[in-house]
Amino acid sequence: MKKTNASILIIDDQEDILFASKMFLKKYFETIFTLSNPKNVVDLLAQNTIDVVLLDMNYRIGFEDGKEGLYLLKEIKTLSPRTVVILMTAFGKVETAVEGLKSGAFDYILKPWENEKLLEVVKQAVHKSRKEQKKCDTNNPALDFFTGTSDEIKKVYAVADKVAKTDANVLILGENGTGKFVLSHYIFSQSERKESPFIHVDLGSLNSSIFESELFGYAKGAFTDAKVDTPGRFEMAQNGTIFLDEIGNVPLHLQSKLLQVIQTKTVTRLGEAKPRPLNVRIITATNLNLKEEVAQKNFREDLYYRINTMEIILPPLREREADKIPLADYLLQKMSIKYQREAITFDEKVFAAIEKHAWNGNIREMENRIERAVILCENNTITVSDLDLEQLITYEINATDHQLWSIEKNTVEKALLKNNNNISKTAEDLGLSRGALYRRLEKHNISNT
């Protein structure tokens, strides 16, 4: 029987699982990698093209909520977007696996599995990976990155070009969805460190119980399940750049540990006493007002000044009027290629709707609306209705200021009712950040209890 030319990576801390799955799958696929330590996945993905990852959800005794698996899933999808991830979980932990599907996993399989079921799921995942690779191969290089031509964004990238040539720590500020990750990677790509690692850490999704081991690493025996010496994210970024996203969410009691690393340019693994030297460029980002957080004693002032050698503020999309239509065209091309609907276009009325909309969710909101429209539109022309902007145009053309005030209040109240007063879901439905939704609740004296 001829093997499929595909690379499969199995990540599990149980050696018997790794052995059994490798012995079975190597009969059908050319290359099988195994990892018992998930921390090594960054290096492995950097050195090899992996089609499919079989990813266990839990790696430490006493921590069986699947959060480590979900965190690794996001890391893998960031490092290698074309790699397809299958989650492995025990019966009774299906809810966590379903959460993983929402975060980009292809499927999940229960332990202990049936070999036929495992093989079928992996085959489907390989097929999916091939389709993703085809999209990448046929993609227009000009679509890989959108900057914009508005004066507001030109000023941002002019500063980014200057700071990229230095090793200065950079703090990127901006609302959710304004492109902080894209800007951080741009700075890295223009720097002298561009041939070295770029490590992205989403501090907002990092469980505080694994904060130190994840960032700083640990020595063998440092805790119950520490089986081997393991570097942290800072060491993985050695000679390169580490991007600490959502730094404003780091709890106060952990900020001092982060400050120590940045201040001394050394890192000490858990279970060790000797610090290791670091040569790492640090870029951080947050959607919070850190000056206000410092004033309210939620963020250390000394840490704020350490990360803020250079501050860059990304403007919200509503302040980038000249970029709205070009961005929409860029996103339409990108999504048309992704979903193989290259002939799709905007109806002429769409452009007025795009220009009038506030885009409180910024680039992420526009991307979400256009992607959904590309998937759902009945023909090759996206209408205002497909983008769910029809109601907005009617309001802005026909309503007085008082009517707009009433409409906004009614819209928020209906969204709250629909989502059973769940703030996160309501904010997502309305294309708002949680903070923006809270401000509207206060403005209209609406209770969410």
C-alpha positions as CSV (number, residue, x, y, z in Angstrom):
1,M,0.0,0.0,0.0
2,K,1.4,3.4,-1.1
3,K,1.8,5.9,1.7
4,T,0.4,9.4,1.5
5,N,3.1,12.1,1.2
6,A,2.2,14.0,4.4
7,S,3.8,15.1,7.6
8,I,1.9,14.3,10.8
9,L,2.9,15.7,14.3
10,I,1.6,14.0,17.4
11,I,1.9,16.0,20.7
12,D,1.1,14.1,23.9
13,D,2.8,13.7,27.3
14,Q,2.1,10.0,27.4
15,E,4.8,7.9,25.8
16,D,2.4,5.0,25.2
17,I,0.0,7.3,23.2
18,L,2.9,8.6,21.1
19,F,4.2,5.1,20.4
20,A,0.8,3.6,19.5
21,S,-0.3,6.4,17.3
22,K,3.0,6.6,15.5
23,M,3.1,2.9,14.8
24,F,-0.4,3.0,13.4
25,L,-0.1,6.2,11.3
26,K,3.3,5.5,9.8
27,K,1.7,2.7,7.8
28,Y,-0.3,5.3,5.9
29,F,1.7,8.6,5.9
30,E,5.3,9.3,4.9
31,T,6.5,11.3,7.9
32,I,5.5,11.1,11.6
33,F,6.9,13.4,14.3
34,T,6.2,13.0,18.0
35,L,6.6,15.4,20.9
36,S,6.2,14.7,24.6
37,N,7.0,18.3,25.5
38,P,4.7,20.8,23.8
39,K,7.1,23.6,24.4
40,N,9.3,22.3,21.6
41,V,6.5,22.8,19.0
42,V,7.8,26.3,18.0
43,D,11.2,25.0,17.0
44,L,9.7,21.9,15.2
45,L,7.3,24.1,13.2
46,A,10.1,26.5,12.3
47,Q,12.2,23.7,10.9
48,N,9.6,21.5,9.2
49,T,6.4,21.7,7.1
50,I,3.7,20.0,9.1
51,D,0.4,19.1,7.5
52,V,-1.6,17.9,10.5
53,V,-1.1,18.1,14.2
54,L,-2.7,15.7,16.7
55,L,-2.8,17.7,19.8
56,D,-3.6,16.5,23.3
57,M,-5.5,19.0,25.5
58,N,-3.7,18.5,28.9
59,Y,-0.1,18.3,29.9
60,R,0.2,18.7,33.7
61,I,-1.2,16.6,36.5
62,G,-3.9,18.6,38.3
63,F,-4.6,20.9,35.3
64,E,-7.2,19.1,33.2
65,D,-9.3,22.0,32.0
66,G,-7.8,21.9,28.5
67,K,-6.5,25.5,28.6
68,E,-3.0,24.5,27.8
69,G,-4.3,22.7,24.7
70,L,-6.3,25.7,23.6
71,Y,-3.3,28.0,24.1
72,L,-1.1,25.7,22.0
73,L,-3.8,25.5,19.3
74,K,-3.7,29.3,18.9
75,E,0.2,29.2,18.8
76,I,0.2,26.6,16.1
77,K,-2.4,28.4,14.0
78,T,-0.3,31.6,14.4
79,L,3.0,30.0,13.5
80,S,1.7,27.8,10.7
81,P,-1.8,28.8,9.4
82,R,-1.9,26.0,6.8
83,T,-1.4,23.3,9.5
84,V,-4.6,21.5,10.4
85,V,-5.1,20.7,14.1
86,I,-7.0,17.7,15.5
87,L,-7.6,17.8,19.2
88,M,-7.3,14.6,21.3
89,T,-9.4,14.5,24.5
90,A,-10.8,12.1,27.0
91,F,-14.5,11.3,27.1
92,G,-16.2,13.8,29.3
93,K,-14.0,16.7,28.1
94,V,-15.9,17.2,24.9
95,E,-17.1,20.8,25.8
96,T,-13.4,21.9,25.8
97,A,-12.9,20.3,22.5
98,V,-15.9,22.1,21.1
99,E,-14.4,25.3,22.3
100,G,-11.2,24.3,20.4
101,L,-13.3,23.9,17.2
102,K,-14.5,27.5,17.6
103,S,-10.8,28.6,17.9
104,G,-9.8,27.0,14.7
105,A,-9.3,23.2,15.3
106,F,-10.5,21.0,12.4
107,D,-12.0,18.2,14.5
108,Y,-11.5,16.2,17.7
109,I,-11.1,12.6,18.6
110,L,-11.8,10.8,21.9
111,K,-9.3,8.7,23.8
112,P,-9.1,5.8,23.5
113,W,-9.8,6.0,19.8
114,E,-10.7,3.4,17.2
115,N,-8.0,3.1,14.6
116,E,-10.4,3.4,11.7
117,K,-11.9,6.5,13.1
118,L,-8.4,8.1,13.7
119,L,-7.3,7.2,10.2
120,E,-10.4,8.7,8.6
121,V,-10.1,12.0,10.5
122,V,-6.4,12.4,9.7
123,K,-7.0,11.7,6.0
124,Q,-9.7,14.4,6.0
125,A,-7.3,16.8,7.8
126,V,-4.5,16.1,5.2
127,H,-7.0,16.9,2.4
128,K,-7.9,20.1,4.2
129,S,-4.2,21.0,4.6
130,R,-3.7,20.5,0.9
131,K,-6.5,22.9,0.1
132,E,-5.1,25.5,2.5
133,Q,-1.7,25.1,0.8
134,K,-3.2,25.6,-2.6
135,K,-4.8,28.8,-1.5
136,C,-1.4,30.0,-0.3
137,D,0.4,29.0,-3.5
138,T,-2.2,30.9,-5.7
139,N,-2.4,33.9,-3.4
140,N,-1.4,37.2,-4.8
141,P,1.7,38.5,-2.8
142,A,0.2,42.0,-2.8
143,L,-2.7,40.7,-0.7
144,D,-0.4,39.5,2.2
145,F,-0.4,42.9,3.9
146,F,-2.5,46.0,3.9
147,T,-1.2,49.3,5.2
148,G,-3.4,52.0,3.8
149,T,-2.8,55.4,2.4
150,S,-4.6,57.7,4.8
151,D,-2.5,60.4,6.5
152,E,-3.3,58.9,9.9
153,I,-1.8,55.4,9.0
154,K,1.1,56.9,7.1
155,K,2.2,58.6,10.2
156,V,2.1,55.4,12.2
157,Y,4.2,53.5,9.7
158,A,6.7,56.3,9.3
159,V,7.4,56.0,13.0
160,A,7.4,52.2,12.8
161,D,10.1,52.4,10.0
162,K,12.3,54.5,12.2
163,V,11.9,52.5,15.4
164,A,12.3,49.2,13.5
165,K,16.0,49.9,12.9
166,T,16.7,50.1,16.6
167,D,16.3,47.7,19.5
168,A,14.0,50.1,21.5
169,N,11.1,48.5,23.3
170,V,7.8,49.4,21.6
171,L,4.4,49.8,23.1
172,I,1.5,49.6,20.6
173,L,-1.8,51.1,21.8
174,G,-5.1,50.8,20.0
175,E,-8.7,49.6,20.2
176,N,-9.5,45.9,19.5
177,G,-9.2,45.0,15.9
178,T,-7.0,47.9,14.8
179,G,-4.1,45.7,13.7
180,K,-1.6,45.6,16.6
181,F,-0.3,42.2,15.7
182,V,0.2,43.2,12.1
183,L,2.1,46.3,13.1
184,S,4.3,44.4,15.5
185,H,5.2,41.9,12.8
186,Y,5.9,44.7,10.4
187,I,8.4,46.2,12.8
188,F,10.0,42.8,13.2
189,S,10.2,42.3,9.4
190,Q,11.9,45.6,8.9
191,S,14.4,45.1,11.7
192,E,17.9,43.6,11.8
193,R,16.5,40.7,13.7
194,K,14.1,39.6,10.9
195,E,16.0,36.3,10.3
196,S,15.7,35.3,14.0
197,P,12.5,34.1,15.8
198,F,9.4,36.2,16.2
199,I,7.5,34.8,19.2
200,H,3.9,35.9,19.8
201,V,2.5,35.5,23.3
202,D,-1.2,36.3,23.9
203,L,-1.0,37.2,27.6
204,G,-4.8,37.7,27.7
205,S,-5.4,34.0,27.2
206,L,-2.4,32.8,29.3
207,N,-3.6,31.1,32.5
208,S,-1.9,32.8,35.5
209,S,-1.1,29.4,37.0
210,I,1.3,28.7,34.1
211,F,2.4,32.3,33.5
212,E,6.0,31.8,34.8
213,S,6.6,28.4,33.3
214,E,5.3,29.5,29.9
215,L,7.3,32.7,29.7
216,F,10.4,31.8,31.7
217,G,10.7,28.1,31.3
218,Y,11.4,25.5,34.0
219,A,14.0,23.0,35.1
220,K,13.4,19.2,35.3
221,G,11.7,18.5,38.7
222,A,10.6,22.1,39.3
223,F,7.1,20.8,39.8
224,T,5.3,17.4,39.6
225,D,5.0,17.1,35.9
226,A,8.3,18.8,34.9
227,K,10.0,15.9,33.2
228,V,12.7,17.7,31.2
229,D,14.4,21.1,31.2
230,T,12.2,23.4,29.1
231,P,12.9,26.9,27.8
232,G,10.2,29.6,28.0
233,R,9.0,31.9,25.4
234,F,11.6,34.5,26.2
235,E,14.4,32.0,25.5
236,M,12.7,30.8,22.4
237,A,12.9,34.4,21.1
238,Q,16.7,34.7,21.7
239,N,18.3,37.1,19.3
240,G,14.9,37.8,17.8
241,T,11.7,39.5,18.9
242,I,9.0,38.7,21.5
243,F,5.6,40.2,21.1
244,L,3.6,40.4,24.4
245,D,0.0,41.0,23.3
246,E,-2.6,42.3,25.8
247,I,0.0,43.2,28.4
248,G,-2.5,45.3,30.2
249,N,-4.2,42.1,31.3
250,V,-1.2,40.8,33.3
251,P,-2.2,40.5,37.0
252,L,-0.4,43.0,39.3
253,H,1.4,40.3,41.3
254,L,3.0,38.9,38.1
255,Q,4.0,42.3,36.7
256,S,7.0,42.4,39.0
257,K,8.3,39.1,37.6
258,L,8.0,40.4,34.0
259,L,9.7,43.7,35.0
260,Q,12.7,41.8,36.4
261,V,13.2,40.0,33.1
262,I,13.0,43.2,31.1
263,Q,15.1,45.2,33.5
264,T,17.9,42.8,33.9
265,K,17.8,41.2,30.4
266,T,18.0,37.8,32.0
267,V,15.6,35.0,32.7
268,T,15.6,32.4,35.4
269,R,13.8,29.2,34.8
270,L,11.5,27.8,37.6
271,G,13.6,25.5,39.7
272,E,16.9,27.2,38.9
273,A,18.8,29.9,40.6
274,K,21.2,31.0,37.9
275,P,19.8,33.6,35.5
276,R,20.3,33.2,31.8
277,P,21.3,36.2,29.6
278,L,18.7,37.4,27.1
279,N,19.2,39.2,23.8
280,V,15.6,39.9,22.9
281,R,13.7,42.8,21.4
282,I,10.4,43.4,23.2
283,I,7.2,44.7,21.6
284,T,4.0,45.0,23.7
285,A,0.5,45.9,22.9
286,T,-2.8,46.6,24.7
287,N,-6.2,48.1,24.1
288,L,-6.2,49.6,27.6
289,N,-5.2,53.1,28.6
290,L,-2.1,52.2,30.5
291,K,-1.6,55.7,31.9
292,E,-5.1,55.4,33.5
293,E,-4.3,51.9,34.7
294,V,-1.1,53.2,36.3
295,A,-3.1,56.0,38.0
296,Q,-5.6,53.5,39.3
297,K,-2.7,51.3,40.6
298,N,-3.7,48.4,38.3
299,F,-0.4,48.6,36.4
300,R,3.1,49.2,37.7
301,E,4.5,52.6,36.8
302,D,8.1,51.2,36.5
303,L,7.0,48.5,34.1
304,Y,5.0,51.0,32.0
305,Y,8.2,53.1,31.5
306,R,10.3,50.0,30.8
307,I,8.1,48.8,27.9
308,N,7.3,52.3,26.6
309,T,10.6,53.5,25.1
310,M,8.6,54.2,22.0
311,E,4.8,54.4,22.0
312,I,2.8,54.0,18.8
313,I,-0.9,54.6,18.8
314,L,-2.9,52.9,16.0
315,P,-5.9,55.0,15.0
316,P,-9.4,53.3,14.9
317,L,-10.8,52.7,11.4
318,R,-13.4,55.5,11.9
319,E,-10.5,58.0,11.8
320,R,-9.1,56.5,8.6
321,E,-11.8,57.5,6.2
322,A,-9.5,57.3,3.1
323,D,-8.7,53.6,4.0
324,K,-12.2,52.2,4.4
325,I,-12.9,51.4,0.7
326,P,-9.4,50.2,-0.2
327,L,-9.4,48.0,2.9
328,A,-12.8,46.6,1.9
329,D,-11.5,45.8,-1.6
330,Y,-8.4,44.2,-0.1
331,L,-10.5,42.0,2.3
332,L,-12.9,41.0,-0.5
333,Q,-10.0,39.8,-2.7
334,K,-8.5,38.0,0.3
335,M,-11.8,36.2,1.2
336,S,-12.7,35.5,-2.4
337,I,-9.4,33.6,-2.8
338,K,-9.9,31.8,0.5
339,Y,-13.3,30.6,-0.4
340,Q,-12.6,30.2,-4.1
341,R,-15.1,32.8,-5.3
342,E,-12.8,35.0,-7.3
343,A,-15.6,36.5,-9.5
344,I,-17.4,38.1,-6.5
345,T,-17.8,41.9,-6.4
346,F,-19.5,44.6,-4.3
347,D,-22.8,46.1,-5.4
348,E,-22.3,49.9,-6.1
349,K,-24.5,50.8,-3.1
350,V,-22.1,49.0,-0.7
351,F,-19.4,51.7,-0.8
352,A,-21.7,54.4,0.6
353,A,-22.7,52.0,3.4
354,I,-19.0,51.2,4.2
355,E,-18.2,54.9,4.3
356,K,-21.1,55.8,6.6
357,H,-20.6,52.9,9.1
358,A,-18.7,53.7,12.3
359,W,-16.8,50.4,12.3
360,N,-16.5,50.3,16.1
361,G,-15.0,46.8,15.8
362,N,-12.4,48.3,13.4
363,I,-10.6,46.1,10.8
364,R,-11.7,42.9,12.6
365,E,-15.3,43.8,12.3
366,M,-15.0,44.6,8.5
367,E,-13.1,41.4,7.9
368,N,-15.8,39.4,9.8
369,R,-18.7,41.1,7.8
370,I,-17.0,40.6,4.5
371,E,-16.0,37.0,5.1
372,R,-19.5,36.2,6.2
373,A,-20.9,37.9,3.1
374,V,-18.6,36.0,0.8
375,I,-19.8,32.8,2.3
376,L,-23.5,33.6,2.3
377,C,-24.3,35.8,-0.7
378,E,-26.5,34.1,-3.2
379,N,-24.8,35.4,-6.3
380,N,-21.5,37.0,-7.2
381,T,-22.5,40.5,-6.0
382,I,-22.3,41.4,-2.3
383,T,-25.1,43.7,-1.3
384,V,-25.6,46.1,1.6
385,S,-28.0,43.5,3.1
386,D,-25.3,40.8,2.8
387,L,-23.0,42.9,4.9
388,D,-25.9,43.6,7.4
389,L,-25.5,47.4,6.9
390,E,-28.9,48.1,5.4
391,Q,-30.5,49.2,8.7
392,L,-27.6,51.6,9.3
393,I,-28.1,53.5,6.0
394,T,-31.8,54.0,6.7
395,Y,-31.0,55.4,10.1
396,E,-28.4,57.8,8.9
397,I,-30.4,59.2,6.1
398,N,-33.8,59.5,7.7
399,A,-33.2,59.9,11.4
400,T,-32.8,63.1,13.5
401,D,-30.3,63.1,16.4
402,H,-33.0,62.3,18.9
403,Q,-34.2,59.4,16.7
404,L,-30.6,58.1,16.5
405,W,-30.3,58.3,20.3
406,S,-33.5,56.2,20.6
407,I,-32.5,53.8,17.9
408,E,-29.1,53.2,19.6
409,K,-30.8,52.6,23.0
410,N,-33.4,50.2,21.5
411,T,-30.7,48.3,19.5
412,V,-28.6,47.8,22.7
413,E,-31.6,46.7,24.7
414,K,-32.7,44.2,22.0
415,A,-29.1,42.8,21.7
416,L,-28.9,42.3,25.5
417,L,-32.3,40.6,25.6
418,K,-31.3,38.3,22.7
419,N,-28.1,37.3,24.5
420,N,-29.6,37.0,28.0
421,N,-27.6,40.0,29.3
422,N,-24.3,38.3,28.4
423,I,-22.0,41.3,27.9
424,S,-19.3,39.6,25.8
425,K,-21.9,38.1,23.3
426,T,-23.8,41.4,23.1
427,A,-20.7,43.4,22.4
428,E,-19.7,40.9,19.7
429,D,-23.1,41.1,18.1
430,L,-23.0,44.9,18.0
431,G,-19.4,45.0,16.8
432,L,-18.3,46.8,20.0
433,S,-15.6,46.3,22.6
434,R,-16.8,45.5,26.1
435,G,-15.7,48.9,27.2
436,A,-17.6,50.6,24.4
437,L,-20.7,48.6,25.3
438,Y,-20.5,49.6,29.0
439,R,-20.2,53.2,28.0
440,R,-23.5,52.9,26.0
441,L,-25.2,51.2,28.9
442,E,-24.2,54.1,31.2
443,K,-25.2,56.6,28.5
444,H,-28.7,55.2,28.1
445,N,-29.1,54.2,31.8
446,I,-29.6,50.5,30.8
447,S,-29.2,47.8,33.4
448,N,-27.7,44.5,32.4
449,T,-28.8,42.6,35.4
